[in-house]
Amino acid sequence: MHGDGPNALARAIGLLGDEWTLLLVRAALDGATRYSQFQAVLPISHAVLSQRLETLVSEGLMDRRQYQEHPPRSEYRLAPRGWSLWPVLIAIWSWERRMASTDPIRTPPMRHRVCGQEMTPSYRCRHCGQPVDARHLHVVWGPSGGWQRTVPGATTRRRSATSGAKVFYPSTMAVLGNRWSAAIVGAAFRGIRRFSDYQDVLGCPPSVLAERLTSLCEHDVLEPVASSDRADWSEYRLTRKGRALFPVIDMVVDWAQRWYVSDEGPVLERMHLVCGAPFRGELVCDQCGVGLHGPDIEVGEPD
């Protein structure tokens, strides 16, 4: 990937900003491999399921293997690229459960099999083991970075929350499910505040930017505050709920840069200000402090 095209992060957000991608990967992590098994656990139409499975195969998240010739039947198993999304899903689960408790579908609890306790993941630096949030990182654009290169070309059309169908990750989809919303939140984490600055760095049409900022404020991810420069100006800052998205955003960055490698170099370069090492985060159990691994996590029943 060279030049002015979408970079690794834009490609990842365009893919993960589809609720069905997340749900199909989650179902596969739970053991679903066949078409009928995916349909049994998800309220998904034949047409959408076929299209999404094809996308996941073409994007390298799943491998397809025919297990029956007459009639032809295939199974879909997670490839390493798809399997490695489990930390992103755990981070999303944690954020939805802690910060989006008013949503109509409650996220179920999770238990850590190693210690046997119901847990909430914590995020820490792999190098020094210290807890981390966005304030603890120094982040600069890498060789393939840049504001407008990081805006996805498009995100797959997702189900409408007003269509009567359940939306399983409603708050997450409000952020990742629209390319401009995802870009705005990313810019907010990089310190962008004013309407004009969002417009300048992202190249977003003013009417679209206004609508997206309003939506993010309605979802309590951003909040308008009076500008320190002019009383009649507003700035849009991350709320506590918005700041808590950091592990999700950071793990998407990490996943994107691992699996969509560019000859140019990374999109972002991150340094942990506490220990001075290049940053990579990891999820740990808040009960026992042990690093989390997919097979060690058990999903409970919804509250």
Secondary structure by P-SEA (a helix, b strand, c coil): cccccccaaaaaaaaaccaaaaaaaaaaaaccccaaaaaaaccccaaaaaaaaaaaaaaccbbbbbcccccbbbbbbbccccccaaaaaaaaaaaaacccccccbbbbbbbccccccbbbbbbbbcccccccccccccccccccccccccccccccccccccccccccaaaaaaaaccaaaaaaaaaaaaccccaaaaaaaccccaaaaaaaaaaaaaaccbbbbbbcccccbbbbbbccccccaaaaaaaaaaaaaacccccccccbbbbcccccccbbbbbbbcccccccccccccccccc
